[in-house]
Amino acid sequence: MNFLASAIQFHPQLGEMENNIQRLEAAVEQSASSGARLIVTPELATSGYMYKERKNILPFSDTIPGETTDRFHRLCVKWNSYLVLGMPEYDKETGLLYNSAVLIGPEGYIGKYRKTHLWEAEAHWATPGNLGFPVFYTEIGKIAINICMDAVYMESSRIPALNGADILAFPTNSSAQTISMLQGWATLNGMYVVSSNRADEEEGFQMAGASAIWSPYGEKLVEANTSLDGGNEEIIYAVIDPAHYLNPNKERLLRRRPDIYKSLMLHIGPWNYRKSLHPAEVTIHCLSGPAQGELKSLSDFFAYWAAQVTPLREKDKYEGVESLFVLPALSATGFVSHLPYEELVLLSQRFAVEWLPEYQIYAQTLEANLVVSAPECADGNVYLSAWIINSSGEIEHVHRSTHLREEEMQWATPGDDLITVPIKGLGRVGVIFEEEGYYPEVTTSYGIQRADVVALLAGEHSDEEYAPLIKDAFHANGKDRKTLKAVWENLAMSIQAYIAFAAWEKSDGTSTTAVYAVDPYYEKEKTAAARNGTASKKVTTLRNEAWYNQQQWIVSRRVEHYYPLISEGHALAPALSPQEEDDMMA
């Protein structure tokens, strides 16, 4: 049965615990009396956030369960509601403090979550969480909790999804970036996300507001006002439909491959002498393929790409910058799902013998780094493959897609390797195909290997998720982001590597090709959307001076909590029939 969920955009005051709790009680009562069965408050809602050290926040902490949870339990009983309350927790056994959130229901205390990935502000008094990412079973669904900085790490929401979570409650004190990640995690994990933020300023730290509720498809169901709108307290509501707990996005969990994700358990930092040591200035060009049927032969495809690449590379050479050209999936042959197997094998062999050398000579002549794709026949199998060719015409690496779409499964065998390679003048480069992009384990594996750029190749029937839907004012691209995808933006930000997405043109001539920036929110770095079929962006890799970068992400990962990602037993979402998929999306 459908029910209402609410997020309370609430502004606690430092050092005023009793006043905060009384106002929270009033807000919870208002929300529950309006019909909300699930209610979420901000991070540290009972205490406020910006405490300098342990002794400052200790008087405003409480045990869980304790007096604070008892007070809110009475409201949950009265209204038959469930409440996720952010509060500082005092652990009686150890005397340690945690940045926690507690789930309370009509039956009383249900469970708690301790923030795993701490931001600098609370790291001066809080201990990192030691409970992992629990999922709590309730009569309205299976509920998990993340808190603020957790959103930067895909593991925080992925592990609850693997354990069957239907809803992710997200208390936060965010100034934009963490709440910008939620749309992508909702989509990639197929779960509802209920986010509660603040919109006020505390000790010079400005929270963004924009509390929101997201559907399992990445649709924004409701969003609160922002700090730019005046920073008001308010309560927002949206309908949760349990029929959508099962959906095609969650079904993808069944097709995970934990056997190839083992690098997720590596913690290579703070030292890593394999990483790029110096920033590189690179111009990334992502090219859109023409509508299918326009090109008939392997020579047609080669001529088409050469006509696009040559003027761009000549310009870059004149300006003295290195270039990386990324072409979409099957760029050298066009789509092949319709071909009989024998023809497919012959096509792949002909490409390897006759045309791959031509692409190598072309790359060498133009001094261009190139990613080109075709079917590959090797070891008695056919693979969906991509070649990284360097500017000397040498093949640096061949990537074979590790996750395949249904039409690709008809002819291709999945590969097994997730590898980035160092390329002179560029840094470390990895390649993935579009279906692999829907498994954040894949891109995170590349981030751990210090990828500076990940080429993401779209193929036939490219998916059409929502564009980034957080308020325009927060995003560097503003309203110019209709062709962007929130999931690809998420991946670029989460691993701090540029995502070079190359797609085929649609029948109307438009393209979703883009070069995704690593921080379109705080640093306001623009993502390059396609213009005339090409997206070009000059980037500087590493970003050593940035407040948040790949190095910071790697050294702050909490791998001791990530074991479910590589366990064969964690693919728990039930399968859906194609008809059920259509019904879910309707």
C-alpha positions as CSV (number, residue, x, y, z in Angstrom):
1,M,0.0,0.0,0.0
2,N,1.3,3.5,-0.9
3,F,2.3,5.8,2.0
4,L,3.7,9.3,2.5
5,A,7.4,9.9,3.3
6,S,8.6,13.3,4.6
7,A,11.9,15.1,5.0
8,I,12.1,17.8,7.7
9,Q,14.3,20.7,6.6
10,F,15.2,21.8,10.1
11,H,17.7,24.3,11.6
12,P,19.1,23.2,15.0
13,Q,21.0,25.7,17.1
14,L,24.4,24.9,18.7
15,G,24.2,24.3,22.4
16,E,20.4,24.4,22.6
17,M,19.6,20.7,22.8
18,E,16.3,20.9,24.7
19,N,15.0,23.7,22.4
20,N,16.1,21.7,19.4
21,I,14.3,18.6,20.6
22,Q,11.1,20.5,21.4
23,R,11.0,22.1,18.0
24,L,11.8,18.7,16.4
25,E,8.9,17.1,18.3
26,A,6.6,19.8,16.9
27,A,7.9,19.2,13.4
28,V,7.6,15.4,13.7
29,E,4.0,15.8,15.0
30,Q,3.1,18.1,12.1
31,S,4.6,15.7,9.6
32,A,3.0,12.6,11.1
33,S,-0.4,14.2,11.5
34,S,-0.3,15.1,7.8
35,G,0.0,11.4,7.1
36,A,3.7,10.7,6.9
37,R,4.6,7.2,7.9
38,L,8.4,7.7,7.3
39,I,10.0,10.9,8.6
40,V,13.7,11.9,8.2
41,T,15.5,14.7,10.0
42,P,18.9,16.3,9.2
43,E,22.3,15.1,10.5
44,L,22.9,16.0,14.2
45,A,19.4,17.5,14.3
46,T,19.3,17.5,18.1
47,S,22.6,19.3,18.7
48,G,23.8,21.3,15.7
49,Y,26.9,20.4,13.8
50,M,30.0,22.7,14.1
51,Y,31.5,21.7,17.4
52,K,35.3,22.1,17.7
53,E,36.1,19.2,19.9
54,R,34.8,16.4,22.0
55,K,34.2,18.4,25.2
56,N,32.0,20.9,23.4
57,I,29.5,18.4,22.1
58,L,29.6,15.9,24.9
59,P,26.9,17.6,27.0
60,F,24.5,17.5,24.0
61,S,24.9,13.8,23.3
62,D,22.8,10.8,24.5
63,T,22.9,7.1,24.4
64,I,21.0,5.1,21.8
65,P,18.5,4.0,22.9
66,G,18.1,6.6,25.7
67,E,16.0,9.5,26.9
68,T,16.0,11.2,23.5
69,T,14.8,8.2,21.6
70,D,12.1,7.6,24.3
71,R,10.6,11.0,23.8
72,F,10.3,10.5,20.0
73,H,9.0,6.9,20.5
74,R,5.9,8.3,22.1
75,L,5.2,10.3,18.8
76,C,5.8,7.2,16.7
77,V,3.3,5.2,18.8
78,K,0.7,8.0,18.6
79,W,0.9,8.3,14.8
80,N,2.1,4.8,13.8
81,S,5.1,6.3,12.1
82,Y,8.8,5.6,11.6
83,L,11.4,8.3,12.3
84,V,15.1,8.6,11.3
85,L,16.6,11.1,13.8
86,G,20.2,12.4,13.5
87,M,21.9,12.9,16.8
88,P,25.3,12.6,18.5
89,E,25.6,9.3,20.3
90,Y,27.4,8.6,23.5
91,D,28.5,5.0,23.8
92,K,28.3,4.1,27.5
93,E,30.6,1.1,27.2
94,T,33.6,2.9,25.6
95,G,32.8,6.6,26.3
96,L,33.2,7.3,22.6
97,L,31.1,9.7,20.6
98,Y,29.5,8.9,17.2
99,N,27.7,10.9,14.6
100,S,24.6,8.6,14.5
101,A,21.1,8.3,13.2
102,V,18.5,6.2,14.9
103,L,15.4,4.5,13.5
104,I,12.4,4.6,15.8
105,G,9.0,3.0,15.0
106,P,5.7,2.3,16.7
107,E,7.4,-0.7,18.4
108,G,10.2,1.5,19.8
109,Y,13.9,1.6,19.1
110,I,14.6,-0.4,15.9
111,G,18.3,0.2,15.2
112,K,21.0,2.8,14.6
113,Y,23.6,3.7,12.1
114,R,27.0,5.3,12.9
115,K,28.4,7.5,10.2
116,T,31.2,5.5,8.5
117,H,33.0,8.2,6.4
118,L,33.6,11.3,8.5
119,W,34.0,14.8,7.2
120,E,36.8,16.9,8.8
121,A,34.4,19.0,11.0
122,E,33.2,16.0,13.1
123,A,36.4,14.0,12.8
124,H,37.7,16.2,15.7
125,W,35.2,14.6,18.1
126,A,33.5,11.6,16.5
127,T,34.8,8.0,16.0
128,P,34.2,6.5,12.6
129,G,31.2,4.1,12.6
130,N,31.8,0.5,13.4
131,L,28.4,-1.0,12.5
132,G,28.8,-1.3,8.8
133,F,25.6,-0.5,6.7
134,P,22.7,-2.3,8.4
135,V,19.3,-2.7,6.8
136,F,16.2,-2.6,9.1
137,Y,13.1,-4.5,8.3
138,T,9.8,-2.7,8.9
139,E,6.2,-3.0,7.8
140,I,6.7,-0.2,5.3
141,G,9.8,-1.6,3.7
142,K,13.5,-2.3,4.4
143,I,15.2,0.9,5.4
144,A,18.9,1.8,5.4
145,I,20.7,4.9,6.5
146,N,23.6,6.9,5.2
147,I,24.8,10.2,6.6
148,C,26.2,13.1,4.5
149,M,29.8,12.3,3.6
150,D,28.9,8.7,3.1
151,A,27.3,9.7,-0.2
152,V,30.7,10.3,-1.7
153,Y,31.5,6.6,-1.5
154,M,29.4,4.3,-3.7
155,E,29.9,1.5,-1.1
156,S,27.7,3.3,1.5
157,S,24.5,2.8,-0.6
158,R,25.5,-0.2,-2.6
159,I,26.0,-2.5,0.3
160,P,22.5,-1.8,1.7
161,A,21.1,-2.3,-1.8
162,L,22.7,-5.7,-1.9
163,N,21.1,-6.5,1.4
164,G,17.7,-5.7,0.0
165,A,17.1,-2.1,1.1
166,D,14.1,-0.4,-0.4
167,I,14.6,3.0,1.0
168,L,17.8,5.0,1.9
169,A,17.2,7.6,4.6
170,F,19.8,10.4,4.3
171,P,20.3,12.9,7.1
172,T,22.8,15.5,6.1
173,N,24.3,18.9,6.6
174,S,25.4,19.4,3.0
175,S,26.6,22.4,1.1
176,A,25.7,20.8,-2.2
177,Q,28.0,18.0,-3.2
178,T,26.7,15.1,-1.1
179,I,23.1,15.8,-2.0
180,S,24.0,16.0,-5.6
181,M,25.2,12.3,-5.5
182,L,21.8,11.0,-4.3
183,Q,20.0,11.0,-7.7
184,G,22.7,8.7,-9.2
185,W,22.8,6.3,-6.2
186,A,18.9,6.0,-6.3
187,T,19.2,5.1,-10.0
188,L,22.1,2.7,-9.8
189,N,20.7,0.9,-6.8
190,G,17.0,1.0,-7.6
191,M,15.9,2.4,-4.2
192,Y,14.0,5.4,-2.9
193,V,16.2,8.1,-1.2
194,V,14.7,10.4,1.4
195,S,17.2,13.3,2.0
196,S,16.8,15.8,4.8
197,N,19.2,18.8,4.9
198,R,19.6,22.2,6.5
199,A,19.5,25.5,4.6
200,D,21.0,27.8,7.2
201,E,24.5,28.9,8.1
202,E,26.4,27.7,11.2
203,E,29.8,29.0,12.3
204,G,30.4,30.2,8.8
205,F,29.4,26.9,7.1
206,Q,26.5,27.3,4.7
207,M,24.2,24.4,4.2
208,A,22.4,24.2,0.8
209,G,18.9,23.0,1.7
210,A,17.3,21.2,-1.2
211,S,16.0,18.3,0.9
212,A,14.6,15.9,-1.6
213,I,12.9,12.5,-2.2
214,W,14.1,10.5,-5.2
215,S,12.5,7.5,-6.9
216,P,14.3,4.2,-7.7
217,Y,14.6,5.5,-11.3
218,G,16.3,8.8,-10.4
219,E,13.2,10.9,-10.7
220,K,12.9,13.9,-8.4
221,L,9.6,13.4,-6.6
222,V,9.9,16.6,-4.5
223,E,12.5,19.1,-3.5
224,A,12.6,21.8,-0.7
225,N,13.7,25.3,-1.1
226,T,17.5,26.1,-1.0
227,S,19.7,28.5,0.8
228,L,19.5,30.6,-2.3
229,D,15.7,30.8,-1.9
230,G,16.0,32.2,1.6
231,G,16.9,29.2,3.6
232,N,13.6,28.4,5.3
233,E,12.7,25.5,7.4
234,E,10.0,23.4,5.8
235,I,8.6,19.8,5.5
236,I,8.3,18.1,2.1
237,Y,6.2,15.0,1.3
238,A,6.2,12.4,-1.4
239,V,4.3,9.2,-2.1
240,I,6.3,5.9,-1.7
241,D,4.9,3.1,-3.8
242,P,6.1,-0.3,-2.6
243,A,5.3,-1.8,-6.0
244,H,8.5,0.0,-7.2
245,Y,10.7,-1.7,-4.6
246,L,11.2,-4.2,-7.4
247,N,12.5,-2.5,-10.5
248,P,14.9,-3.0,-13.4
249,N,17.6,-1.0,-11.7
250,K,17.5,-3.2,-8.7
251,E,17.4,-6.3,-11.0
252,R,20.9,-5.4,-12.3
253,L,22.2,-6.4,-8.9
254,L,21.7,-10.0,-10.0
255,R,24.2,-9.6,-12.8
256,R,27.0,-8.3,-10.6
257,R,30.4,-10.2,-10.8
258,P,32.0,-10.2,-7.4
259,D,34.8,-12.4,-8.7
260,I,36.2,-9.4,-10.7
261,Y,35.7,-6.8,-8.0
262,K,38.5,-7.9,-5.6
263,S,40.4,-4.7,-6.0
264,L,37.7,-2.9,-4.1
265,M,39.3,-4.3,-1.0
266,L,42.6,-2.7,-1.7
267,H,43.7,0.4,0.3
268,I,46.6,1.7,-1.8
269,G,47.4,4.9,0.1
270,P,48.7,7.3,1.1
271,W,51.7,6.0,-0.9
272,N,51.4,4.8,-4.4
273,Y,54.3,5.2,-6.9
274,R,52.3,3.8,-9.8
275,K,49.9,6.8,-9.9
276,S,50.5,9.8,-12.1
277,L,53.0,11.9,-10.3
278,H,52.5,15.1,-12.3
279,P,49.4,16.9,-13.6
280,A,48.8,16.7,-17.4
281,E,47.0,19.1,-19.6
282,V,44.9,17.1,-22.0
283,T,42.1,17.9,-24.4
284,I,39.6,15.1,-24.4
285,H,37.4,14.8,-27.5
286,C,34.4,12.5,-27.4
287,L,32.9,11.9,-30.8
288,S,29.3,10.9,-31.7
289,G,28.7,8.2,-34.2
290,P,26.3,8.9,-37.1
291,A,22.8,7.3,-37.2
292,Q,23.0,3.6,-38.0
293,G,22.8,2.7,-41.7
294,E,24.7,5.8,-42.9
295,L,28.0,4.0,-43.1
296,K,28.2,0.6,-44.9
297,S,31.7,-0.7,-44.7
298,L,34.8,-0.7,-42.5
299,S,36.4,1.8,-44.9
300,D,33.4,4.1,-44.5
301,F,33.7,4.1,-40.7
302,F,37.5,4.7,-40.9
303,A,37.0,7.6,-43.3
304,Y,34.2,9.1,-41.2
305,W,36.3,9.1,-38.0
306,A,39.3,10.5,-39.8
307,A,37.3,13.4,-41.1
308,Q,36.2,14.2,-37.5
309,V,39.5,13.7,-35.8
310,T,42.0,15.3,-38.2
311,P,40.9,19.0,-37.8
312,L,40.6,18.7,-34.0
313,R,44.0,17.1,-33.7
314,E,45.6,19.7,-35.9
315,K,44.2,22.4,-33.7
316,D,45.5,20.7,-30.6
317,K,49.0,20.3,-32.1
318,Y,49.1,24.0,-33.0
319,E,48.2,24.8,-29.3
320,G,50.8,22.3,-28.1
321,V,48.4,20.0,-26.1
322,E,48.0,16.3,-26.0
323,S,44.7,14.8,-27.3
324,L,42.6,11.8,-26.4
325,F,39.9,10.9,-28.9
326,V,37.1,8.6,-27.6
327,L,34.8,6.9,-30.1
328,P,31.6,5.0,-29.2
329,A,31.1,1.3,-28.8
330,L,31.7,-0.7,-32.1
331,S,32.9,2.5,-33.7
332,A,34.9,0.7,-36.4
333,T,32.1,-1.7,-37.5
334,G,28.7,-0.4,-36.4
335,F,26.2,-2.6,-34.6
336,V,26.5,-6.3,-35.1
337,S,23.7,-8.0,-33.1
338,H,21.8,-8.7,-36.3
339,L,24.7,-10.6,-37.9
340,P,24.9,-14.4,-38.2
341,Y,27.8,-15.7,-36.0
342,E,29.9,-16.7,-39.0
343,E,29.7,-13.2,-40.5
344,L,30.5,-11.7,-37.1
345,V,33.7,-13.7,-36.8
346,L,34.8,-12.8,-40.3
347,L,34.1,-9.1,-39.6
348,S,36.1,-9.2,-36.4
349,Q,39.0,-11.0,-38.2
350,R,38.9,-8.6,-41.1
351,F,39.0,-5.6,-38.7
352,A,42.0,-7.1,-36.8
353,V,44.0,-7.9,-39.9
354,E,43.2,-5.0,-42.3
355,W,41.8,-2.0,-40.3
356,L,43.3,-2.1,-36.8
357,P,46.7,-1.4,-38.3
358,E,45.2,1.5,-40.3
359,Y,43.9,3.1,-37.1
360,Q,47.4,2.6,-35.6
361,I,49.1,4.2,-38.5
362,Y,46.6,7.0,-38.4
363,A,47.2,7.6,-34.7
364,Q,50.9,7.7,-35.2
365,T,50.7,10.0,-38.2
366,L,48.5,12.4,-36.4
367,E,50.2,11.9,-33.0
368,A,46.8,11.3,-31.5
369,N,45.7,9.0,-28.7
370,L,42.7,7.0,-29.8
371,V,40.1,4.6,-28.3
372,V,38.4,2.6,-31.0
373,S,36.0,-0.4,-30.7
374,A,35.0,-3.5,-32.6
375,P,34.1,-7.1,-32.0
376,E,37.3,-9.1,-31.2
377,C,37.8,-12.8,-32.0
378,A,40.2,-14.4,-29.6
379,D,40.7,-17.6,-27.6
380,G,37.7,-19.2,-29.4
381,N,35.4,-16.4,-28.2
382,V,34.1,-13.1,-29.6
383,Y,34.3,-10.1,-27.3
384,L,33.0,-6.6,-27.2
385,S,36.4,-4.9,-27.2
386,A,38.1,-1.5,-27.3
387,W,41.7,-0.7,-28.2
388,I,43.6,2.1,-26.6
389,I,46.1,3.3,-29.2
390,N,48.8,5.8,-28.2
391,S,50.2,8.6,-30.2
392,S,53.0,6.5,-31.4
393,G,50.5,4.0,-32.9
394,E,51.1,1.3,-30.3
395,I,48.3,-0.6,-28.7
396,E,48.5,0.1,-25.0
397,H,45.6,-2.1,-23.9
398,V,42.6,-4.1,-25.2
399,H,39.6,-3.9,-22.9
400,R,36.9,-6.6,-23.2
401,S,33.5,-5.6,-21.7
402,T,32.9,-7.4,-18.4
403,H,29.2,-6.8,-18.3
404,L,27.0,-7.1,-21.3
405,R,23.5,-5.9,-22.4
406,E,21.0,-8.5,-23.5
407,E,21.6,-7.9,-27.2
408,E,25.4,-8.1,-26.6
409,M,25.0,-11.4,-24.8
410,Q,23.7,-12.9,-28.0
411,W,27.1,-12.8,-29.6
412,A,29.8,-11.7,-27.0
413,T,31.6,-13.4,-24.1
414,P,32.2,-11.2,-21.1
415,G,35.8,-10.3,-20.3
416,D,37.5,-10.6,-16.9
417,D,39.9,-7.7,-16.5
418,L,39.5,-4.2,-15.2
419,I,42.8,-2.4,-15.9
420,T,44.0,1.1,-16.3
421,V,47.2,1.9,-18.2
422,P,49.6,4.7,-18.0
423,I,49.9,6.7,-21.3
424,K,52.7,9.2,-21.8
425,G,51.3,12.8,-21.7
426,L,47.8,11.7,-20.6
427,G,48.2,9.9,-17.3
428,R,46.3,6.7,-16.4
429,V,43.4,5.8,-18.8
430,G,40.7,3.1,-18.4
431,V,37.9,2.0,-20.8
432,I,34.5,0.7,-20.0
433,F,31.3,0.1,-22.1
434,E,28.0,1.5,-21.1
435,E,26.6,-1.5,-19.4
436,E,29.7,-1.7,-17.2
437,G,29.0,1.9,-16.2
438,Y,25.9,0.8,-14.3
439,Y,28.0,-1.2,-11.9
440,P,29.8,1.3,-9.7
441,E,32.1,-1.5,-8.6
442,V,33.7,-1.3,-12.1
443,T,34.4,2.5,-12.0
444,T,35.5,2.4,-8.4
445,S,38.0,-0.3,-9.4
446,Y,39.4,2.1,-11.9
447,G,39.5,4.9,-9.4
448,I,41.5,2.7,-7.0
449,Q,44.0,2.2,-9.8
450,R,44.3,6.0,-10.1
451,A,42.5,6.5,-13.4
452,D,42.8,10.1,-14.6
453,V,40.4,9.5,-17.5
454,V,37.8,6.8,-18.0
455,A,36.5,6.4,-21.6
456,L,32.9,5.3,-21.5
457,L,31.6,3.8,-24.7
458,A,27.9,3.7,-25.4
459,G,26.4,1.3,-27.9
460,E,23.1,0.2,-29.3
461,H,19.9,1.3,-27.4
462,S,21.8,3.7,-25.1
463,D,19.8,4.2,-21.8
464,E,18.0,7.5,-21.2
465,E,18.2,8.3,-17.5
466,Y,17.3,11.6,-16.0
467,A,19.6,14.5,-16.4
468,P,21.0,16.0,-13.1
469,L,17.9,17.3,-11.4
470,I,19.2,19.2,-8.4
471,K,18.4,22.9,-8.5
472,D,20.0,24.7,-11.5
473,A,21.8,27.3,-9.3
474,F,24.1,24.7,-7.8
475,H,25.3,23.2,-11.1
476,A,28.0,24.7,-13.2
477,N,26.1,23.9,-16.4
478,G,23.0,25.5,-15.1
479,K,20.1,24.8,-17.5
480,D,22.5,23.6,-20.2
481,R,22.4,20.0,-19.0
482,K,19.4,18.4,-20.7
483,T,21.6,15.9,-22.5
484,L,23.7,15.0,-19.5
485,K,23.2,11.9,-17.4
486,A,23.1,12.0,-13.6
487,V,24.6,8.5,-13.3
488,W,27.7,9.5,-15.3
489,E,28.1,12.7,-13.4
490,N,28.0,10.6,-10.2
491,L,30.7,8.3,-11.4
492,A,33.1,11.2,-12.3
493,M,32.6,12.9,-9.0
494,S,32.8,9.7,-6.9
495,I,36.2,8.5,-8.3
496,Q,37.5,11.9,-9.2
497,A,38.4,11.0,-12.8
498,Y,37.1,12.6,-15.9
499,I,34.5,10.5,-17.7
500,A,34.7,10.7,-21.5
501,F,31.3,9.4,-22.7
502,A,31.0,8.8,-26.5
503,A,27.5,7.8,-27.9
504,W,25.8,7.3,-31.2
505,E,23.5,10.0,-32.5
506,K,19.8,9.5,-32.1
507,S,17.4,9.5,-35.0
508,D,16.7,13.2,-34.5
509,G,20.4,14.1,-34.7
510,T,20.9,14.8,-31.0
511,S,23.6,13.2,-28.9
512,T,24.3,12.5,-25.2
513,T,28.1,12.5,-25.8
514,A,29.9,14.5,-23.1
515,V,33.1,14.9,-21.1
516,Y,32.0,14.8,-17.4
517,A,33.8,17.1,-15.0
518,V,34.9,15.9,-11.5
519,D,33.3,18.8,-9.6
520,P,30.4,20.7,-11.2
521,Y,29.1,21.8,-7.8
522,Y,31.8,23.2,-5.5
523,E,34.4,24.2,-8.0
524,K,31.8,24.9,-10.7
525,E,33.7,23.0,-13.3
526,K,31.6,22.7,-16.5
527,T,30.8,19.4,-18.1
528,A,31.3,19.6,-21.9
529,A,28.1,18.6,-23.7
530,A,28.1,17.7,-27.3
531,R,28.2,20.4,-29.9
532,N,27.7,19.3,-33.5
533,G,28.3,15.7,-32.4
534,T,31.5,16.4,-30.5
535,A,32.2,17.1,-26.8
536,S,35.6,18.6,-26.2
537,K,37.1,19.6,-22.9
538,K,40.6,20.7,-21.9
539,V,41.4,19.3,-18.5
540,T,44.2,19.3,-16.0
541,T,44.5,16.0,-14.2
542,L,45.3,15.2,-10.6
543,R,44.0,18.5,-9.1
544,N,46.4,18.3,-6.2
545,E,45.4,21.6,-4.8
546,A,41.6,20.9,-4.8
547,W,39.9,20.6,-1.4
548,Y,38.7,17.1,-2.5
549,N,40.4,15.0,-5.1
550,Q,41.2,11.4,-5.9
551,Q,44.0,11.1,-3.3
552,Q,41.6,12.3,-0.5
553,W,39.0,9.8,-1.6
554,I,41.4,6.9,-1.7
555,V,42.9,7.4,1.7
556,S,39.5,8.0,3.3
557,R,37.9,4.8,2.0
558,R,36.9,2.4,4.8
559,V,37.6,-1.0,3.2
560,E,37.0,-3.0,6.4
561,H,33.3,-2.4,5.8
562,Y,33.2,-3.3,2.1
563,Y,33.4,-7.1,2.2
564,P,29.8,-7.6,1.0
565,L,30.8,-6.2,-2.3
566,I,33.1,-9.1,-3.1
567,S,31.0,-11.8,-1.5
568,E,29.3,-14.2,-3.9
569,G,26.2,-14.3,-1.7
570,H,25.3,-10.6,-2.0
571,A,23.1,-10.4,-5.1
572,L,19.8,-10.7,-3.4
573,A,17.4,-8.7,-5.7
574,P,14.7,-10.9,-7.3
575,A,14.6,-11.2,-11.1
576,L,11.9,-9.5,-13.1
577,S,10.4,-10.7,-16.4
578,P,10.5,-8.2,-19.3
579,Q,6.8,-7.6,-18.9
580,E,7.3,-6.8,-15.2
581,E,10.1,-4.4,-16.2
582,D,7.7,-2.6,-18.6
583,D,5.1,-2.4,-15.8
584,M,7.6,-1.0,-13.3
585,M,8.7,1.8,-15.7
586,A,5.2,2.7,-16.7
